[in-house]
Amino acid sequence: MKRSTDRLLALAMLIVGIACFAKLYLALGGKPLATARLEVFGVAGVLSVLAGLLFLAGLLPGAARHDPAAPLFGRDAEIAPAGHPRLRRAALALPLLALLVILADQFGPWRTQEPAGEPAKEVATSRAEPAPRPSEPKPEPEASTKPTTPEASIKPTTPEASAKPTAPASAQEEVAKSAPPAEPVAAPVPPSPPAIAPQPAQPAQPTEQTALAPATPPQIVAPPPLAPPAQPTAPEGHRDAVVWLAVSADGHEIMSASTDRMIKLWDIDGKRLIRDLGIHKDMARSALFMPDGKTALTAGDDGEIVLRQLSDGTVLHVFSSGANGGVRQLKVSQDGKLAVSGHDTGSVVVWDLEKGTVSHVLPGHDWSVSSVAMSPDGTRALTGSIDGELKLWDIVSGKQLRSWHGHDRGAYGAVFLADGHHAVTGSGDYTIKLWDLDSFKEVRRFEGHSGTVYALALSADGKRLGSVSLDGTARIWNIDTGAEIAEFDPGTGPMYSVAFAADGTLLTGGIDRTIRDWPAAGGDGTVLFAGAPE
C-alpha cells in the first residue's frame, strides 16, 4: 500500500513539472526567456521534475544490508522502508520549494513592475535634450565674481561675466537674456500655413493589423525659412554690435561705441565717418560728449575711462578703475566737473574730472551695475543692477539715500527727468517705469516690449521717451500719459542703443552693426551709417 502511494506521488510530481514546462513553452512563443519574465515557471518545472525523478529513484531497491535494529517479524516488518528513503525525503522538499517560487512570483511586491512580455523602458536614464531656442543676446554677461551687465557681444567676452559666483534666479536669467551679440540677426519670419503632403495609397492590411496599428498622421511640410533681407555695408562701419549712441550739443555729430572696441565720430549732415576716435582694450561701453564741445569721455570693459580730444582722438587723461573692474555705465554732470561710473563688481565710483581724482568709491550693489543716471543739478545719481535693485545716491557726500527693488529683473537705461525729482528705468521684466524720487513710488508704467528694455533716451523737450529692446524694436512714448506714439521694427535683431537727434528723429544701434534714423511720428527708417561687411 505504501509503495503504491509513493508511486502515485512521484507521478503527480512529474505531471506538475511537465505542466510547468508546457506553460513555459506556450507563453514564450519563441521569444527569449528574459523578455517574457517566465523564468519562474522554468525554475518550478525543473524543481518538480527533479523531485519526481528523485522520488522514483528512492523507490528503487537498495543494496541488501542487515540492520540489527530492524524488526524481522510482525507488523513493523511490513512497514519497514524499502529502497532509498533519504532520496524520497529530499524529493518531498523540492515540490514545496517550487510552490513557494510560484506563489512569490504571483503575489510578491514586484508584481507592480513591467508586465510580462514588455521590455523595460529606460525613461529615467535617457535625458531629453532641451529644444533649441533662438539665441538671445546676453546684454550683461557674467565673467568673474559678479554678474555682468547686458551687452555681451558676439566676439568680445560678454559683459556680465564678472559677477558673483551665483546670482539670484532672476538675475541669472536676466544675464542670460541680455547681451548684445546673441540674438539672431534676422527676426524670425512667421511660417506660412503648413502644407499637407498627400500620402500614397497603402495596400489593404488584414483586419487584425489594421485595428492594432494607429493611422499614419499626415506629414506637415513647412516652407523653408526666408533669408534675412540684405543689409547695406560700408568698410568704415562698426564690425560688431553698436551699444552706445550720443549726439553732440549742436546736433551735427554722433559718437558711437561698439563691442568691436572702437569709438567712432560721425557727421550727421554729411552722412560720413569723421574719424575713428579711439579704441579700448576690451568692449567699449560708453562715449559721452563733454560740455566744452572739444573733448569726449569714453569707457569700456577694460576698466579705463579715457578723456579724448575730438579733433584728432588724442588721449588727454586715463582714469583707471583698478580693482573696481570693468566700466558698465558712465554719466557726466552737465557742468562737466563730476562723473559717475558703475562697474561689473557692483561698485559705484564718483570721479572729480577737474582734479583727475576719485571722490568716492561707494559700496554699491551686490551685483553688476547695469544703469547709471545723474540728476540735472549734478548732486545725485541713480544706479540699477542686474538683480533689479535701484539705489539713489548723494554723490557730493557719498551717502546712499535710498535702496529699493524696482524691477523683477535687471534695471537698464536709467534717465532723470528735467525736474530732477523723477526718473525712468527700463528692465529685463519688459517694462519701463516712471519713479517719483521723493516718495519712491511708481508713477507710471510703459508696457509693450516683449524683451528686455535695454536703453532709454529723453527728447530735448522732455515730452517723449525713446526705448530700444532685445525684442528687436524701438518705440517712442508720451512721457505724460505712457501712451505709445510709434513703434519701429527693422527685423534685424536686438537693439542696444538709442538717442534723439536734434530734429526730433530717433537714432538706434544694434546687433546688425548699423546706425538707423527713424521718423518721430512713425514710419520706415533709413540706414544712416552702415556696418562693415562680415
RODO-2510 file (C-alpha; in nm, 4 decimals, decimal comma):
residues 534
     n   res          X          Y          Z
     1     m     0,0000     0,0000     0,0000
     2     k     0,2757     0,2433     0,0910
     3     r     0,4692     0,1775    -0,2262
     4     s     0,1623     0,2424    -0,4414
     5     t     0,1058     0,5745    -0,2702
     6     d     0,4706     0,6698    -0,3272
     7     r     0,4439     0,5896    -0,6959
     8     l     0,1296     0,7996    -0,7308
     9     l     0,3048     1,0938    -0,5566
    10     a     0,6066     1,0620    -0,7831
    11     l     0,3774     1,0553    -1,0879
    12     a     0,1999     1,3693    -0,9651
    13     m     0,5339     1,5459    -0,9306
    14     l     0,6293     1,4557    -1,2853
    15     i     0,2951     1,5792    -1,4160
    16     v     0,3351     1,9137    -1,2362
    17     g     0,6852     1,9554    -1,3762
    18     i     0,5735     1,8752    -1,7307
    19     a     0,2803     2,1178    -1,6935
    20     c     0,5193     2,3955    -1,5896
    21     f     0,7380     2,3313    -1,8939
    22     a     0,4306     2,3305    -2,1172
    23     k     0,3199     2,6638    -1,9705
    24     l     0,6682     2,7996    -2,0288
    25     y     0,6807     2,6847    -2,3919
    26     l     0,3350     2,8211    -2,4839
    27     a     0,3931     3,1552    -2,3132
    28     l     0,7320     3,2161    -2,4720
    29     g     0,6123     3,1634    -2,8262
    30     g     0,9682     3,1564    -2,9495
    31     k     1,0758     3,4690    -2,7549
    32     p     1,3936     3,4865    -2,5457
    33     l     1,3337     3,3798    -2,1889
    34     a     1,4474     3,7109    -2,0393
    35     t     1,1966     3,9178    -2,2341
    36     a     0,8945     3,7123    -2,1210
    37     r     0,9677     3,7159    -1,7458
    38     l     0,8753     3,3447    -1,7214
    39     e     1,1917     3,2283    -1,5539
    40     v     0,9842     3,1308    -1,2539
    41     f     0,7952     2,8664    -1,4493
    42     g     1,1213     2,7204    -1,5693
    43     v     1,2545     2,7031    -1,2131
    44     a     0,9299     2,5454    -1,0840
    45     g     0,9266     2,2919    -1,3648
    46     v     1,2878     2,1903    -1,3108
    47     l     1,2311     2,1504    -0,9370
    48     s     0,9133     1,9455    -0,9861
    49     v     1,0652     1,7129    -1,2457
    50     l     1,3759     1,6728    -1,0345
    51     a     1,1579     1,5893    -0,7337
    52     g     0,9672     1,3247    -0,9262
    53     l     1,2836     1,1657    -1,0565
    54     l     1,4430     1,1638    -0,7129
    55     f     1,1280     1,0181    -0,5627
    56     l     1,1253     0,7379    -0,8203
    57     a     1,4912     0,6771    -0,7556
    58     g     1,4116     0,6450    -0,3893
    59     l     1,1641     0,3646    -0,4655
    60     l     1,4254     0,1530    -0,6418
    61     p     1,5513    -0,1462    -0,4454
    62     g     1,8563    -0,0632    -0,2432
    63     a     2,1585    -0,2792    -0,1599
    64     a     2,0811    -0,5564     0,0877
    65     r     2,2101    -0,4614     0,4300
    66     h     2,1230    -0,6106     0,7636
    67     d     2,0122    -0,3638     1,0232
    68     p     2,0183    -0,5241     1,3664
    69     a     1,7597    -0,2757     1,4911
    70     a     1,5138    -0,3537     1,2097
    71     p     1,2341    -0,5910     1,3104
    72     l     1,2251    -0,9184     1,1160
    73     f     0,8768    -1,0303     1,2051
    74     g     0,5411    -0,8848     1,2890
    75     r     0,3561    -0,5608     1,1863
    76     d     0,6686    -0,3395     1,1971
    77     a     0,8417    -0,5595     0,9442
    78     e     0,5661    -0,4854     0,6876
    79     i     0,6080    -0,1046     0,7067
    80     a     0,9818    -0,1033     0,7139
    81     p     1,1101     0,1403     0,4485
    82     a     1,2220    -0,0104     0,1237
    83     g     1,4517     0,1335    -0,1439
    84     h     1,6272     0,4692    -0,0664
    85     p     1,4250     0,6574     0,1943
    86     r     1,6705     0,9532     0,2121
    87     l     1,6228     1,0293    -0,1576
    88     r     1,2459     1,0191    -0,1106
    89     r     1,2625     1,2606     0,1817
    90     a     1,4825     1,5032    -0,0166
    91     a     1,2408     1,4820    -0,3077
    92     l     0,9492     1,5813    -0,0841
    93     a     1,1134     1,9201    -0,0121
    94     l     1,1565     2,0172    -0,3791
    95     p     0,7842     2,0449    -0,4668
    96     l     0,7356     2,2705    -0,1658
    97     l     1,0181     2,4933    -0,2892
    98     a     0,8638     2,5051    -0,6377
    99     l     0,5286     2,6030    -0,4873
   100     l     0,6925     2,8830    -0,2888
   101     v     0,8594     3,0187    -0,6054
   102     i     0,5263     3,0285    -0,7924
   103     l     0,3427     3,1940    -0,5030
   104     a     0,6166     3,4527    -0,4571
   105     d     0,6050     3,5379    -0,8266
   106     q     0,2277     3,5759    -0,8311
   107     f     0,1791     3,7759    -0,5112
   108     g     0,5153     3,9413    -0,4450
   109     p     0,5560     4,3241    -0,4248
   110     w     0,7420     4,3310    -0,7571
   111     r     0,4201     4,2467    -0,9432
   112     t     0,3826     4,6268    -0,9950
   113     q     0,6805     4,6218    -1,2287
   114     e     0,6632     4,5942    -1,6057
   115     p     0,4059     4,3390    -1,7272
   116     a     0,5422     4,0157    -1,8670
   117     g     0,6236     4,0267    -2,2320
   118     e     0,7158     4,4008    -2,2440
   119     p     1,0784     4,5120    -2,2377
   120     a     1,1703     4,7537    -1,9585
   121     k     1,1572     5,1188    -2,0699
   122     e     1,4614     5,3332    -1,9932
   123     v     1,2796     5,6529    -1,9184
   124     a     1,4845     5,7817    -1,6304
   125     t     1,8240     5,7059    -1,7790
   126     s     1,7942     5,8917    -2,1065
   127     r     1,7736     6,2688    -2,0582
   128     a     1,5846     6,4637    -2,3208
   129     e     1,7832     6,7316    -2,4937
   130     p     1,6386     7,0851    -2,4480
   131     a     1,4653     7,2265    -2,7524
   132     p     1,6860     7,4818    -2,9287
   133     r     1,5810     7,8378    -2,8629
   134     p     1,6636     8,1385    -3,0715
   135     s     1,9792     8,2854    -2,9295
   136     e     1,9029     8,5956    -2,7343
   137     p     2,1802     8,8500    -2,6707
   138     k     2,3324     8,8422    -2,3331
   139     p     2,3352     9,2106    -2,2591
   140     e     2,5361     9,1842    -1,9456
   141     p     2,7147     8,8517    -1,9442
   142     e     2,8837     8,7473    -1,6276
   143     a     3,2501     8,6955    -1,6263
   144     s     3,4065     8,6999    -1,2904
   145     t     3,2740     8,7392    -0,9480
   146     k     2,9510     8,9242    -1,0009
   147     p     2,7067     8,9012    -1,2840
   148     t     2,7821     9,1492    -1,5528
   149     t     2,5618     9,3796    -1,7485
   150     p     2,3797     9,3021    -2,0703
   151     e     2,5965     9,3832    -2,3564
   152     a     2,7821     9,0649    -2,4309
   153     s     2,8628     9,0846    -2,7933
   154     i     2,9437     8,8184    -3,0410
   155     k     3,3171     8,8229    -3,0243
   156     p     3,4189     9,0062    -2,7071
   157     t     3,3615     8,8463    -2,3744
   158     t     3,0113     8,9026    -2,2558
   159     p     2,9892     9,1863    -2,0113
   160     e     2,8197     9,0368    -1,7162
   161     a     3,0718     8,7646    -1,6769
   162     s     3,2420     8,9118    -1,3783
   163     a     2,9653     8,8766    -1,1245
   164     k     2,9430     8,6840    -0,8047
   165     p     2,9622     8,3066    -0,8162
   166     t     2,5868     8,2630    -0,8018
   167     a     2,3252     8,5211    -0,8752
   168     p     1,9619     8,5209    -0,7717
   169     a     1,7401     8,3310    -1,0136
   170     s     1,6029     8,6476    -1,1678
   171     a     1,9493     8,7998    -1,2072
   172     q     2,0912     8,4853    -1,3672
   173     e     1,8002     8,4675    -1,6089
   174     e     1,8458     8,8345    -1,6928
   175     v     2,2160     8,7907    -1,7522
   176     a     2,1427     8,5042    -1,9877
   177     k     1,8883     8,7066    -2,1787
   178     s     2,0552     9,0426    -2,2182
   179     a     2,3784     9,0511    -2,4091
   180     p     2,4348     9,2275    -2,7377
   181     p     2,5610     8,9627    -2,9682
   182     a     2,3424     8,6627    -2,9090
   183     e     2,0085     8,7019    -3,0750
   184     p     1,9720     8,6139    -3,4383
   185     v     2,0478     8,8986    -3,6718
   186     a     1,7258     8,8481    -3,8614
   187     a     1,3912     8,8405    -3,6943
   188     p     1,2141     8,5082    -3,7394
   189     v     0,9646     8,5053    -4,0251
   190     p     0,6242     8,3734    -3,9253
   191     p     0,5739     8,0407    -4,1020
   192     s     0,3034     8,0268    -4,3652
   193     p     0,0195     7,7775    -4,3169
   194     p     0,1666     7,4266    -4,3307
   195     a     0,1015     7,2314    -4,6466
   196     i    -0,0204     6,8758    -4,6097
   197     a     0,1609     6,6389    -4,8389
   198     p    -0,0689     6,3714    -4,9900
   199     q     0,0075     6,0195    -4,8772
   200     p     0,0500     5,7360    -5,1285
   201     a    -0,2234     5,4727    -5,1168
   202     q    -0,1413     5,1973    -4,8704
   203     p    -0,2142     4,8329    -4,9539
   204     a    -0,5044     4,6857    -4,7629
   205     q    -0,3953     4,5308    -4,4347
   206     p    -0,5517     4,2322    -4,2596
   207     t    -0,8299     4,3274    -4,0247
   208     e    -0,6321     4,2466    -3,7107
   209     q    -0,3288     4,4566    -3,8085
   210     t    -0,5447     4,7473    -3,9157
   211     a    -0,7117     4,7522    -3,5758
   212     l    -0,3819     4,7435    -3,3869
   213     a    -0,1732     4,9892    -3,5911
   214     p    -0,2588     5,3607    -3,5439
   215     a    -0,3386     5,5597    -3,8549
   216     t    -0,0333     5,7305    -4,0036
   217     p    -0,0594     6,1087    -3,9427
   218     p    -0,0282     6,3344    -4,2470
   219     q     0,3186     6,4761    -4,2964
   220     i     0,3477     6,8511    -4,2375
   221     v     0,5739     7,0166    -4,4891
   222     a     0,6840     7,3614    -4,3675
   223     p     0,8238     7,6104    -4,6169
   224     p     1,1966     7,6845    -4,5815
   225     p     1,2730     7,9963    -4,3712
   226     l     1,3187     8,3108    -4,5705
   227     a     1,6658     8,4594    -4,5798
   228     p     1,7059     8,7879    -4,3878
   229     p     1,6979     9,0974    -4,6033
   230     a     2,0366     9,2030    -4,7307
   231     q     2,1821     9,4925    -4,5304
   232     p     2,3964     9,7702    -4,6741
   233     t     2,7578     9,7674    -4,5625
   234     a     3,0421    10,0174    -4,5540
   235     p     3,4087     9,9413    -4,4871
   236     e     3,4338    10,2210    -4,2304
   237     g     3,1370    10,0931    -4,0257
   238     h     3,1426     9,9076    -3,6983
   239     r     3,2304     9,5398    -3,7156
   240     d     3,0127     9,4387    -3,4225
   241     a     2,7061     9,5491    -3,2256
   242     v     2,6561     9,9219    -3,1670
   243     v     2,5906     9,9527    -2,7926
   244     w     2,6059    10,3292    -2,7365
   245     l     2,4994    10,6456    -2,9213
   246     a     2,5423    11,0100    -2,8188
   247     v     2,4539    11,3276    -3,0087
   248     s     2,6625    11,6455    -2,9809
   249     a     2,5101    11,9592    -2,8305
   250     d     2,4908    12,1278    -3,1732
   251     g     2,3218    11,8168    -3,3182
   252     h     2,5695    11,7762    -3,6049
   253     e     2,7737    11,4821    -3,4805
   254     i     2,7134    11,1339    -3,3420
   255     m     2,9541    10,9346    -3,1309
   256     s     2,9169    10,5564    -3,1155
   257     a     3,0692    10,2766    -2,9095
   258     s     3,0723     9,9130    -3,0123
   259     t     3,1602     9,5685    -2,8908
   260     d     3,4313     9,5788    -3,1583
   261     r     3,6101     9,8098    -2,9033
   262     m     3,6013    10,1100    -3,1369
   263     i     3,4766    10,4629    -3,0690
   264     k     3,3675    10,6404    -3,3898
   265     l     3,2712    11,0001    -3,4647
   266     w     3,0162    11,0601    -3,7418
   267     d     2,8941    11,3627    -3,9363
   268     i     2,5116    11,3509    -3,9419
   269     d     2,4649    11,6161    -4,2098
   270     g     2,7269    11,4781    -4,4462
   271     k     2,6456    11,1144    -4,3567
   272     r     3,0101    11,0220    -4,3343
   273     l     3,2643    10,8951    -4,0818
   274     i     3,4713    11,1821    -3,9455
   275     r     3,7268    10,9601    -3,7733
   276     d     3,7910    10,6593    -3,5536
   277     l     3,8193    10,8423    -3,2246
   278     g     3,9942    10,5660    -3,0342
   279     i     3,9949    10,2047    -2,9275
   280     h     3,9630    10,0334    -2,5903
   281     k     4,1454     9,7204    -2,4855
   282     d     3,8102     9,5479    -2,4370
   283     m     3,4469     9,6065    -2,5312
   284     a     3,3618     9,9778    -2,5464
   285     r     3,0566    10,0690    -2,3380
   286     s     3,0056    10,4460    -2,3227
   287     a     3,1017    10,7539    -2,5225
   288     l     2,9954    11,0986    -2,3967
   289     f     3,0423    11,4468    -2,5379
   290     m     3,1878    11,6800    -2,2746
   291     p     3,0182    12,0188    -2,2162
   292     d     3,3190    12,2046    -2,3629
   293     g     3,2376    12,0587    -2,7089
   294     k     3,6051    11,9757    -2,7623
   295     t     3,6541    11,6530    -2,5692
   296     a     3,4842    11,3225    -2,5085
   297     l     3,4858    11,0744    -2,2232
   298     t     3,4752    10,7050    -2,3141
   299     a     3,4736    10,3860    -2,1051
   300     g     3,4806    10,0106    -2,1520
   301     d     3,5235     9,6673    -2,0054
   302     d     3,8980     9,7270    -1,9757
   303     g     3,8210     9,9370    -1,6657
   304     e     3,9536    10,2586    -1,8199
   305     i     3,7769    10,5943    -1,8515
   306     v     3,9565    10,7942    -2,1186
   307     l     3,9386    11,1682    -2,1850
   308     r     3,9941    11,2205    -2,5586
   309     q     4,0292    11,5177    -2,7863
   310     l     3,7564    11,5233    -3,0529
   311     s     3,9705    11,6923    -3,3144
   312     d     4,2149    11,4039    -3,3507
   313     g     4,1416    11,1454    -3,0794
   314     t     4,4440    11,2354    -2,8718
   315     v     4,4273    11,0815    -2,5214
   316     l     4,4400    11,3595    -2,2612
   317     h     4,3914    11,1557    -1,9458
   318     v     4,3158    10,7987    -1,8375
   319     f     4,1197    10,7216    -1,5207
   320     s     4,1740    10,3624    -1,4114
   321     s     3,9079    10,1893    -1,2048
   322     g     4,1561     9,9330    -1,0745
   323     a     4,0010     9,6641    -0,8554
   324     n     3,6519     9,8036    -0,9216
   325     g     3,6558     9,6247    -1,2566
   326     g     3,5126     9,6987    -1,5986
   327     v     3,3002    10,0101    -1,6521
   328     r     2,9450     9,9109    -1,7417
   329     q     2,7847    10,2577    -1,7377
   330     l     2,9175    10,6139    -1,7293
   331     k     2,7467    10,9530    -1,6902
   332     v     2,8828    11,3080    -1,6650
   333     s     2,7320    11,6073    -1,4854
   334     q     2,6021    11,8929    -1,7004
   335     d     2,8851    12,1189    -1,5852
   336     g     3,1459    11,8543    -1,6704
   337     k     3,3013    11,8534    -1,3239
   338     l     3,1909    11,5123    -1,1995
   339     a     3,1420    11,1692    -1,3499
   340     v     2,9785    10,8595    -1,2033
   341     s     3,0690    10,5089    -1,3215
   342     g     2,9034    10,1762    -1,2462
   343     h     3,1185     9,8632    -1,2515
   344     d     3,0853     9,4900    -1,3044
   345     t     3,1854     9,4332    -0,9393
   346     g     2,8836     9,6335    -0,8219
   347     s     3,0912     9,9337    -0,7171
   348     v     2,9853    10,2915    -0,7941
   349     v     3,2693    10,5429    -0,8316
   350     v     3,2404    10,9225    -0,8259
   351     w     3,5191    11,0999    -1,0197
   352     d     3,6434    11,4578    -0,9887
   353     l     3,7221    11,5284    -1,3532
   354     e     3,8857    11,8648    -1,2853
   355     k     4,1362    11,7192    -1,0400
   356     g     4,1613    11,3825    -1,2111
   357     t     4,0960    11,2011    -0,8836
   358     v     3,8409    10,9727    -0,7178
   359     s     3,5928    11,1493    -0,4902
   360     h     3,4079    10,8428    -0,3573
   361     v     3,4016    10,4689    -0,4035
   362     l     3,0517    10,3692    -0,2965
   363     p     2,9843    10,0137    -0,1731
   364     g     2,7261     9,9970    -0,4474
   365     h     2,5332     9,6835    -0,5399
   366     d     2,5560     9,3141    -0,4705
   367     w     2,5572     9,2518    -0,8449
   368     s     2,6928     9,4184    -1,1555
   369     v     2,5743     9,7738    -1,2176
   370     s     2,3616     9,7913    -1,5320
   371     s     2,2460    10,1554    -1,5346
   372     v     2,3586    10,4985    -1,4137
   373     a     2,1815    10,8367    -1,4316
   374     m     2,2808    11,1778    -1,2928
   375     s     2,0402    11,4474    -1,1769
   376     p     2,0378    11,7752    -1,3739
   377     d     2,1957    11,9619    -1,0821
   378     g     2,4782    11,7084    -1,0561
   379     t     2,4224    11,6280    -0,6876
   380     r     2,2544    11,2884    -0,7060
   381     a     2,2897    10,9665    -0,9027
   382     l     2,0519    10,6781    -0,9638
   383     t     2,2031    10,3359    -1,0238
   384     g     2,0490     9,9989    -1,1070
   385     s     2,1878     9,6462    -1,1112
   386     i     2,1106     9,3225    -1,2888
   387     d     1,9098     9,1926    -0,9925
   388     g     1,6580     9,4785    -1,0335
   389     e     1,7795     9,6771    -0,7310
   390     l     1,7745    10,0593    -0,7589
   391     k     1,9776    10,2971    -0,5420
   392     l     1,9736    10,6754    -0,5067
   393     w     2,2995    10,8428    -0,4008
   394     d     2,4140    11,1818    -0,2773
   395     i     2,7338    11,1956    -0,4834
   396     v     2,8623    11,5053    -0,3061
   397     s     2,8723    11,3395     0,0361
   398     g     2,8953    10,9837    -0,0935
   399     k     2,5910    10,8681     0,1047
   400     q     2,3150    10,6314    -0,0028
   401     l     1,9756    10,7986     0,0177
   402     r     1,7524    10,5056    -0,0668
   403     s     1,7585    10,1488    -0,1975
   404     w     1,4555     9,9605    -0,3299
   405     h     1,3695     9,6669    -0,5520
   406     g     1,2379     9,8403    -0,8601
   407     h     1,2184     9,5542    -1,1110
   408     d     1,1823     9,1787    -1,1123
   409     r     1,4881     9,1601    -1,3376
   410     g     1,7819     9,3806    -1,4324
   411     a     1,7339     9,7599    -1,4476
   412     y     1,8694     9,9282    -1,7628
   413     g     1,8858    10,2695    -1,9304
   414     a     1,8043    10,4944    -1,6345
   415     v     1,7418    10,8658    -1,7107
   416     f     1,6444    11,1623    -1,4933
   417     l     1,3624    11,3935    -1,5980
   418     a     1,4355    11,7652    -1,6166
   419     d     1,2715    11,8371    -1,2781
   420     g     1,5272    11,6183    -1,1002
   421     h     1,2521    11,4565    -0,8913
   422     h     1,1523    11,1849    -1,1356
   423     a     1,3458    10,9163    -1,3224
   424     v     1,2662    10,6437    -1,5731
   425     t     1,4131    10,2924    -1,5810
   426     g     1,3882    10,0068    -1,8303
   427     s     1,4105     9,6429    -1,7351
   428     g     1,4519     9,2775    -1,8069
   429     d     1,0914     9,2306    -1,6962
   430     y     0,9985     9,4080    -2,0258
   431     t     0,8558     9,7145    -1,8520
   432     i     0,9547    10,0820    -1,8316
   433     k     0,8728    10,2585    -1,5037
   434     l     0,8487    10,6245    -1,4103
   435     w     0,9521    10,6849    -1,0463
   436     d     0,8816    10,9666    -0,8012
   437     l     1,2173    11,0054    -0,6261
   438     d     1,0660    11,1933    -0,3334
   439     s     0,8209    10,9183    -0,2375
   440     f     0,9988    10,6349    -0,4233
   441     k     0,6680    10,5248    -0,5680
   442     e     0,5968    10,4056    -0,9200
   443     v     0,4052    10,6798    -1,1014
   444     r     0,3525    10,5269    -1,4436
   445     r     0,4332    10,2144    -1,6390
   446     f     0,5058    10,1892    -2,0111
   447     e     0,4245     9,8434    -2,1475
   448     g     0,4539     9,6968    -2,4943
   449     h     0,8010     9,5498    -2,5360
   450     s     0,8340     9,1722    -2,5400
   451     g     1,2031     9,1613    -2,4495
   452     t     1,4491     9,3311    -2,2149
   453     v     1,4269     9,7112    -2,2432
   454     y     1,7967     9,7825    -2,2801
   455     a     1,8368    10,1572    -2,3285
   456     l     1,6318    10,4765    -2,2889
   457     a     1,6637    10,8350    -2,4140
   458     l     1,4683    11,1521    -2,3375
   459     s     1,3855    11,4063    -2,6085
   460     a     1,5189    11,7606    -2,5761
   461     d     1,1783    11,8950    -2,4709
   462     g     1,1357    11,6164    -2,2155
   463     k     0,7970    11,5127    -2,3557
   464     r     0,8952    11,1937    -2,5366
   465     l     1,0804    10,8848    -2,4291
   466     g     1,2702    10,6606    -2,6706
   467     s     1,3361    10,2943    -2,5915
   468     v     1,5098    10,0002    -2,7578
   469     s     1,4768     9,6356    -2,6653
   470     l     1,6168     9,2916    -2,7179
   471     d     1,2862     9,2125    -2,8891
   472     g     1,4318     9,3951    -3,1920
   473     t     1,2056     9,7004    -3,1753
   474     a     1,2391    10,0685    -3,0912
   475     r     0,9488    10,2746    -2,9568
   476     i     0,8583    10,6343    -2,8780
   477     w     0,6327    10,7055    -2,5781
   478     n     0,4392    11,0027    -2,4440
   479     i     0,6090    11,0676    -2,1112
   480     d     0,2992    11,2299    -1,9591
   481     t     0,0444    10,9615    -2,0465
   482     g     0,2515    10,6492    -2,1049
   483     a     0,0899    10,6026    -2,4470
   484     e     0,2943    10,4586    -2,7312
   485     i     0,3480    10,7096    -3,0127
   486     a     0,5369    10,4925    -3,2609
   487     e     0,6946    10,1507    -3,2997
   488     f     0,9839    10,0623    -3,5303
   489     d     1,0946     9,7134    -3,6276
   490     p     1,3715     9,6741    -3,8881
   491     g     1,3627     9,2956    -3,8470
   492     t     1,7375     9,2755    -3,7862
   493     g     1,7527     9,1576    -3,4263
   494     p     1,8181     9,3103    -3,0825
   495     m     1,8738     9,6846    -3,0406
   496     y     2,1123     9,8173    -2,7743
   497     s     2,1444    10,1941    -2,8108
   498     v     1,9130    10,4928    -2,8631
   499     a     1,9316    10,8729    -2,8831
   500     f     1,7224    11,1619    -3,0131
   501     a     1,8657    11,3654    -3,2980
   502     a     1,8386    11,7456    -3,2971
   503     d     1,5441    11,7319    -3,5400
   504     g     1,3492    11,5000    -3,3089
   505     t     1,4050    11,1806    -3,5061
   506     l     1,5093    10,8654    -3,3219
   507     l     1,8548    10,7119    -3,3683
   508     t     1,9172    10,3457    -3,2877
   509     g     2,2020    10,0980    -3,2961
   510     g     2,2005     9,7233    -3,2524
   511     i     2,3354     9,3831    -3,3332
   512     d     2,3236     9,4453    -3,7089
   513     r     2,6153     9,6954    -3,6688
   514     t     2,4194     9,9811    -3,8278
   515     i     2,3001    10,3201    -3,7029
   516     r     1,9442    10,3960    -3,8166
   517     d     1,7301    10,7064    -3,8236
   518     w     1,3527    10,6797    -3,7558
   519     p     1,0853    10,9475    -3,8166
   520     a     0,9423    11,0969    -3,4989
   521     a     0,5818    11,0257    -3,5982
   522     g     0,6442    10,6667    -3,7055
   523     g     0,7153    10,5012    -4,0377
   524     d     1,0078    10,3416    -4,2140
   525     g     1,3590    10,4253    -4,1021
   526     t     1,6768    10,4677    -4,3024
   527     v     2,0275    10,3357    -4,2543
   528     l     2,2265    10,6414    -4,1572
   529     f     2,5605    10,4620    -4,1184
   530     a     2,6029    10,1020    -4,2334
   531     g     2,8089     9,8394    -4,0590
   532     a     3,1245     9,6868    -4,2010
   533     p     3,0982     9,3726    -4,4162
   534     e     3,1154     9,0493    -4,2197
***
